[in-house]
Amino acid sequence: MSIPSGNPVLIEVANWVMPDVVNVVNERLLSPFLIPALQFRSLTVSMPVPVVRDGFLLAYSALGWEQPDAPGSGDWPAGTLFAGVDSAVLAAAANMVLPQGTSSGFSLDAGPVHLSGNVGVEVPRFTLDSVRVNDDGSLTVQASCNARAQLGMRTDLLPFLPTFYFGPNATATVTVTARAAVVNGEVRMTLIDPPVPSFTFDLGSIPWWAVAIEAPLRPALASLAARLAGEVLRNFSFSVYTIPTFSVSLGGSSYDIRLLQATPSGCPSPQGRLLQVQARVSFTNPSAPSSIRFPSPTTIRCHDGKFLTAVDGGGLGGHNTPIETDRTRVREWETFTVETINAEAGKFALRAYNGDYVCAANGGGIGGPNDASCPVHTDATGIGVWDQFTMLMLPGGKFAIRTLNGHYLAATNGGGMTGGPVDTDRKAAREWETFTAVRVP
């Protein structure tokens, strides 16, 4: 909103009103978007605060106490989810796994002079000004390589002399390109065809009787150091961040936002370019009533492919373990009957093989191991309120099971458990909370 500079009354009114307008927008429109912090391992970043700016919903984070380097809205992509990070974050992410190095044994003979020892190469931490983001989303990195040898030398001509120890060293700098790839939500940088660094070793002062070895020693050390540095650079990669799956609540419904595909690029910013990742996401509403048609009888397969089992065919509660998730074959205990209570509202009951019903104790909201507060029983003889579930349709023919109080049934570790196999305290339907109905063979 533009206020005429010559109207002090309007300016005063705007300064008085606008903070309240901003608060209303943030609290009523943006607070449902609990945008999580991008996962930077142990890097310290501020939690993102969602705001509306020039028609975009944005969330800014800062590394430590530094202010975020935010580009102008003219450079933001529209109609997509995107994340941008600057050189400070990129260098810090690389330095989480730096320094890296390797070493090798070394020996050289020149007539009567014999030399042996060890040569090591290390790539130290990146500095902020050593990382630059390019237009295509690649990085240009000035990488230093430090080489150091620990050598011992003796001569057959003077066998009574002690071994002479010394430590030649050298530093080389190479310009390398790193490209971003997005796999399973993780943005990862990998060096592409790094050049071979060139080392010139400083041998320091060596004895007069070893001068003959100086000429062959320099290139031999340089060749080995170059090979070792090449190994480190070719194998070097680092994770920038992970784009998490998260949920938002709007209009009383819960929506899951999942990354489907991401494309890195460069984006102008006031202090240089940002590594920008545009993401194509799925925006699904698992809170919608289910239209799944369950076969009867049916088996329920967990995320890891194993089946839900009513131990003893049902009838268990209390200190027992009524439900397990480790079966790989379908027998009688793995069969259930889905009874419709209210199809329009997606309400169902699950009847175990022995005729008793599956029950979410306390209506859900219980986690931890199966103990006296066992999350799920299979001993209900009739359909009470705790025995009613909402089956929620998910992509790919999967479904989630929501309890009376709005929590989700979860197969711990995605299945495969006999101790503490299920919980009912999950507030969102993610992988462990997804199941598939399979017709009994």
C-alpha positions in Angstrom: 0.0 0.0 0.0 1.4 3.4 -1.0 0.8 6.4 1.2 1.3 9.9 -0.3 4.3 11.4 1.3 2.7 14.8 1.7 -0.2 13.6 3.8 0.9 13.2 7.4 -2.5 12.3 8.6 -2.8 9.3 6.3 0.8 8.2 7.3 -0.1 8.4 11.0 -3.3 6.4 10.5 -1.5 3.8 8.4 1.3 3.4 11.1 -1.4 3.0 13.7 -3.6 0.6 11.8 -1.2 -1.6 9.8 0.4 -3.5 12.7 -3.1 -4.7 13.6 -3.8 -5.7 10.0 -0.6 -7.6 9.8 -1.3 -9.4 13.1 -4.8 -10.4 11.8 -3.3 -11.7 8.5 -0.6 -13.6 10.3 -2.7 -15.1 13.1 -5.9 -15.9 11.1 -4.5 -16.8 7.7 -0.9 -17.9 8.2 -0.8 -19.6 11.6 -2.2 -22.8 10.2 0.9 -23.1 8.0 3.3 -24.5 10.5 6.2 -24.4 8.0 9.0 -26.6 9.5 12.6 -25.6 9.5 14.6 -27.2 6.7 16.7 -29.9 8.3 20.3 -28.8 8.4 21.6 -31.6 10.7 23.2 -29.8 13.6 23.4 -26.3 12.0 21.7 -23.6 14.1 18.9 -21.9 12.1 16.0 -19.8 13.3 12.5 -21.2 13.0 10.8 -19.9 9.8 8.1 -17.3 10.4 5.4 -17.3 7.6 4.5 -13.9 6.2 2.8 -12.6 3.1 4.9 -10.5 0.8 3.9 -9.2 -2.6 1.3 -12.0 -2.9 3.6 -14.8 -1.9 3.4 -16.9 1.3 7.0 -16.9 2.5 9.0 -18.1 5.5 12.5 -16.8 6.3 15.1 -18.5 8.4 18.6 -17.2 9.3 21.8 -19.1 10.0 22.9 -18.3 13.5 22.4 -14.5 14.0 22.9 -13.5 10.4 20.0 -11.9 8.6 18.6 -14.0 5.7 19.6 -12.9 2.2 16.1 -12.5 0.6 15.8 -11.8 -3.1 13.2 -9.4 -4.6 9.7 -10.8 -5.4 10.3 -10.3 -9.1 12.7 -13.3 -9.0 10.3 -15.7 -7.1 8.7 -18.5 -9.0 4.9 -18.4 -8.9 2.6 -21.4 -8.3 5.2 -23.6 -6.8 6.9 -24.4 -3.5 10.5 -23.2 -3.4 13.4 -22.9 -1.0 16.5 -20.7 -1.4 19.7 -20.8 0.5 22.7 -18.5 0.2 26.5 -19.1 0.2 26.7 -18.9 4.0 24.4 -21.9 4.4 26.1 -23.8 1.6 29.5 -23.3 3.0 28.3 -24.2 6.5 26.6 -27.4 5.1 29.8 -28.4 3.4 31.8 -27.8 6.5 29.6 -30.2 8.4 31.6 -33.0 6.7 34.9 -31.2 6.2 37.8 -31.5 6.6 38.2 -34.8 4.6 41.5 -36.4 3.7 43.4 -39.6 2.9 47.0 -40.8 3.1 49.4 -43.4 1.6 52.8 -44.8 2.2 55.7 -43.5 0.2 59.2 -44.7 -0.6 62.0 -43.6 -3.0 65.6 -44.7 -3.6 68.2 -42.6 -5.4 71.5 -44.5 -5.5 72.7 -44.9 -1.9 70.0 -42.6 -0.5 66.8 -44.4 0.7 63.7 -42.5 1.8 60.3 -43.8 3.2 57.3 -42.4 5.1 53.8 -41.3 4.6 52.0 -38.7 2.5 48.6 -37.3 3.4 46.2 -34.8 1.7 43.4 -32.9 3.3 40.6 -30.7 2.0 40.0 -28.2 4.8 36.8 -26.3 5.6 35.4 -23.9 2.9 35.4 -20.2 3.5 32.3 -18.1 2.8 33.8 -16.4 -0.2 35.0 -19.7 -1.7 31.4 -20.8 -2.7 29.5 -19.1 -5.5 26.0 -20.0 -6.9 25.7 -20.0 -10.7 22.6 -19.3 -12.8 21.9 -23.0 -13.4 22.0 -23.9 -9.7 25.5 -25.3 -9.8 28.2 -24.1 -7.4 31.7 -22.9 -8.3 33.9 -23.7 -5.3 37.5 -22.7 -4.7 38.8 -25.8 -2.9 42.1 -25.8 -1.1 44.1 -29.1 -0.8 46.8 -29.3 1.8 49.5 -32.0 1.4 52.0 -33.0 4.1 54.6 -35.7 4.2 56.4 -37.3 7.1 59.6 -38.8 5.7 62.7 -40.5 7.0 66.0 -40.6 5.0 69.3 -42.4 5.3 72.4 -43.1 3.2 74.5 -46.3 2.7 77.6 -44.1 2.3 77.4 -42.9 5.9 75.7 -45.8 7.7 76.7 -44.4 11.1 74.5 -41.3 10.6 71.0 -41.4 12.2 67.9 -41.3 10.0 67.1 -37.8 9.0 63.4 -37.0 9.5 61.6 -34.1 7.8 58.1 -33.0 6.7 57.7 -31.5 3.3 54.4 -29.7 2.6 52.5 -28.1 -0.2 49.1 -26.4 -0.9 47.1 -26.4 -4.1 43.9 -24.6 -5.0 41.5 -25.9 -7.6 38.2 -24.6 -9.0 35.6 -27.2 -9.0 31.9 -27.4 -10.0 29.3 -28.9 -7.7 25.8 -29.8 -8.9 22.7 -30.3 -6.9 20.5 -33.4 -7.0 17.3 -33.9 -5.1 16.7 -37.5 -3.9 14.1 -38.5 -1.4 13.6 -34.9 -0.4 17.3 -34.3 0.3 19.2 -31.6 -1.6 22.7 -32.9 -2.1 25.8 -31.4 -3.8 28.4 -33.5 -5.6 31.6 -32.3 -7.2 31.7 -32.9 -11.0 34.9 -34.0 -12.7 37.3 -32.2 -10.3 40.6 -31.2 -11.9 43.9 -32.6 -10.8 45.6 -30.2 -8.4 49.2 -29.3 -8.9 51.5 -29.4 -5.9 55.0 -27.8 -5.4 56.5 -29.2 -2.2 58.7 -27.2 0.1 61.4 -29.6 1.2 63.0 -27.3 3.7 66.7 -27.9 4.6 68.0 -31.4 3.7 71.5 -32.8 4.4 74.3 -32.3 1.9 74.5 -36.1 1.4 70.9 -36.2 0.2 71.0 -33.5 -2.4 70.9 -36.2 -5.2 67.4 -37.2 -4.1 66.0 -33.7 -4.3 65.3 -33.7 -8.1 63.3 -37.0 -8.2 61.6 -36.4 -4.8 59.6 -33.2 -5.7 57.7 -34.7 -8.7 57.2 -38.1 -6.9 55.6 -36.3 -4.0 53.5 -34.1 -6.3 52.3 -37.1 -8.2 51.2 -39.0 -5.2 49.6 -35.9 -3.6 47.7 -35.2 -6.8 46.3 -38.7 -6.9 45.3 -38.6 -3.2 43.6 -35.2 -3.6 41.8 -36.5 -6.7 40.4 -39.4 -4.6 39.1 -37.0 -1.9 37.5 -34.6 -4.4 35.9 -37.2 -6.5 34.2 -38.8 -3.5 33.2 -35.6 -1.8 29.5 -34.7 -1.5 27.4 -33.0 1.1 23.8 -32.6 2.1 22.4 -29.1 2.0 19.1 -29.7 3.6 16.0 -32.0 3.5 12.6 -30.8 2.4 10.3 -32.4 5.0 6.8 -33.6 4.6 4.5 -31.5 6.7 0.8 -31.0 7.5 -1.4 -27.9 7.7 -4.9 -27.5 9.1 -7.3 -25.3 7.1 -11.0 -25.0 7.6 -11.1 -27.9 10.1 -9.4 -30.2 7.6 -5.8 -31.5 7.7 -3.7 -31.5 4.5 -0.4 -33.3 3.9 2.2 -31.6 1.7 4.7 -34.0 0.2 7.6 -33.4 -2.2 7.2 -35.1 -5.5 10.0 -33.6 -7.7 12.5 -30.8 -7.3 14.6 -28.8 -9.7 17.6 -26.7 -8.6 18.4 -23.3 -10.1 20.1 -20.0 -9.3 18.2 -16.9 -8.1 19.5 -13.3 -7.8 19.7 -11.8 -4.4 21.1 -8.6 -2.9 24.4 -10.3 -1.9 24.9 -12.8 -4.7 22.9 -15.7 -6.0 20.8 -18.2 -4.0 20.6 -21.9 -4.6 16.9 -22.2 -5.3 15.0 -25.5 -5.4 11.6 -25.5 -6.9 9.4 -28.3 -5.8 6.4 -30.0 -7.2 4.3 -31.3 -4.3 1.2 -33.3 -3.6 -1.4 -31.5 -1.5 -3.8 -34.1 -0.2 -6.6 -34.1 2.3 -6.4 -37.3 4.3 -9.3 -35.9 6.5 -11.8 -36.5 3.8 -14.2 -39.4 4.4 -13.1 -42.6 2.8 -14.7 -44.1 -0.3 -12.7 -47.3 0.0 -14.6 -50.5 -0.8 -13.1 -53.1 1.5 -13.2 -56.8 0.5 -14.8 -59.1 3.0 -12.9 -60.6 4.7 -9.8 -58.5 4.3 -6.2 -58.3 5.4 -4.5 -55.1 6.4 -1.0 -54.6 5.1 1.4 -52.2 6.9 3.8 -49.7 5.2 6.6 -52.3 5.2 4.5 -55.0 3.6 3.8 -57.1 6.7 0.3 -57.8 7.9 -1.7 -56.6 10.9 -2.4 -59.6 13.2 -5.1 -60.0 15.9 -3.2 -62.3 18.3 -5.2 -65.5 19.1 -7.7 -64.2 16.5 -8.9 -61.5 18.9 -10.2 -61.4 22.5 -7.1 -59.8 24.1 -6.6 -56.6 26.1 -5.0 -55.4 29.3 -1.4 -56.5 29.7 -1.4 -58.6 26.6 -0.2 -57.6 23.1 -3.4 -57.9 21.1 -2.1 -56.6 17.8 1.2 -57.5 16.1 2.7 -56.3 12.8 5.3 -58.8 11.9 3.5 -61.5 9.8 4.6 -62.1 6.3 1.9 -64.7 5.4 -1.9 -64.4 5.7 -3.6 -66.9 8.0 -6.8 -66.8 10.1 -5.4 -64.3 12.7 -4.6 -61.8 9.8 -8.2 -61.6 8.6 -10.7 -58.9 9.6 -14.2 -57.9 8.6 -14.9 -54.2 8.0 -18.4 -53.4 9.1 -19.9 -50.1 7.9 -21.4 -47.8 10.5 -21.8 -44.6 8.5 -20.5 -44.8 4.9 -21.1 -41.1 4.2 -19.0 -40.1 7.3 -16.4 -42.9 6.6 -17.2 -44.6 9.9 -16.3 -48.3 10.2 -15.6 -51.0 12.8 -13.0 -53.8 12.5 -14.1 -57.2 13.6 -11.3 -59.7 14.4 -11.4 -63.4 13.3 -13.1 -64.6 16.6 -15.9 -62.0 16.3 -14.7 -59.5 18.8 -14.0 -55.9 17.7 -10.8 -53.8 17.6 -10.9 -51.0 20.2 -8.7 -47.9 20.5 -8.4 -47.5 24.3 -9.6 -44.1 25.6 -10.7 -43.4 22.0 -7.0 -43.0 20.9 -4.1 -40.8 22.0 -2.0 -43.5 23.6 1.6 -44.2 22.7 4.5 -46.2 24.0 4.8 -49.9 24.6 1.8 -52.2 25.2 1.3 -52.1 28.9 -1.7 -51.5 31.2 -2.6 -48.6 28.9 -2.5 -50.8 25.9 -3.3 -48.6 22.9 -5.4 -51.2 21.0 -7.5 -54.1 22.4 -9.3 -56.8 20.4 -11.8 -57.8 23.1 -14.8 -55.6 22.5 -17.9 -57.7 22.2 -20.0 -54.9 20.7 -19.4 -51.6 18.8 -19.0 -48.8 21.3 -17.6 -45.3 20.6 -14.0 -46.5 21.1 -14.5 -49.2 18.5 -15.5 -46.8 15.7 -12.8 -45.6 13.3 -12.8 -43.3 10.3 -11.0 -44.7 7.2 -9.3 -41.9 5.3 -8.5 -42.3 1.6 -4.9 -41.6 0.6 -3.1 -41.7 -2.8 -2.2 -45.1 -4.3 -5.1 -47.0 -2.8 -3.8 -46.6 0.7 -5.8 -45.5 3.8 -5.3 -44.2 7.3 -7.3 -45.2 10.4 -8.4 -42.3 12.6 -9.6 -42.9 16.1 -12.6 -41.3 17.9 -10.5 -38.4 19.3 -8.8 -37.6 16.0 -5.5 -39.4 16.4 -4.2 -42.0 13.9 -3.3 -45.6 14.3 0.4 -46.1 13.6 2.4 -49.3 13.0 5.6 -48.6 14.8 8.6 -48.6 12.3 6.1 -49.1 9.6 5.5 -52.7 10.7 7.5 -55.8 11.7 7.0 -55.4 15.4 5.8 -57.8 18.2 6.6 -55.5 21.2 4.9 -52.1 21.2 3.8 -52.7 17.6 1.0 -50.0 17.5 0.3 -46.6 18.8 -2.8 -44.3 18.6 -1.2 -41.0 19.4 -0.2 -39.7 16.0 -1.6 -36.4 14.9 -0.9 -36.7 11.2 -1.0 -39.6 8.7 2.5 -40.3 7.4 4.2 -43.5 6.3 3.8 -45.5 9.5 0.1 -44.5 9.6 -0.7 -45.8 6.1 -2.2 -49.2 5.3 -3.5 -51.2 2.4 -6.5 -53.5 2.2 -5.7 -56.8 0.5 -8.3 -59.4 -0.4 -7.9 -62.7 1.4 -6.6 -65.3 -1.2 
